[in-house]
Amino acid sequence: MAASSLPPASAPSPSLLAWRGAPLFCWAAFPRRGCARGAPTLPPSAFRRLQRAKKTREDLGVDLYGAQQQLANLQIGLEKAHDHYTETTAIRQRAEEDVGRLRVLAQEQAGRTKEEEKR
C-alpha cells in the first residue's frame, strides 16, 4: 500500500501517548484489551503497516550500526597507513640527505685526486 493512501497524521495529545505503560495505539480488533482509556485505535491494516514500519526502522538501525563499525575500521586502517607513509617519508628524506652529503664528499675526493695526478 502506498504511503499516500494513509490519512494525514495528526499528533495525539501527550496524555494519549502513554498512560501507565499502555501501548501508544491499540489494535481495533481488541480495543479494550490493554489499551489506555481514550487511546486511539488502529484498524488491522494500519496496525500491520505500523509493525512493518517498526521492523524496517529496526533493520535500518542494524544496517547503520554495521556501516558505522565498518567506517571505524576503515578509519583505523587509514590512520595506520598515514603513520606508515609519514615514517617512510622521513626515512626517504634522511636517505636523500645522506646521498647529498656523499656526493659532496665524492666530488671533494675527486678534486683532490685530480690535483694529486697533476703533481
WOCOR-V639634 format. One record per pair of residues at least 24 apart in sequence whose ideal C-beta (glycine too) atoms are under 8 Angstrom apart, sorted by the first residue. I is the first residue (numbers start at 1). J is the second residue. D is the distance in whole Angstrom. If there is no record, write none. Layout:
i=I j=J d=D
i=I j=J d=D
//
This chain:
i=1 j=45 d=7
i=1 j=49 d=7
i=6 j=46 d=7
i=6 j=49 d=7
i=12 j=40 d=6
i=16 j=40 d=6
i=25 j=50 d=7
//
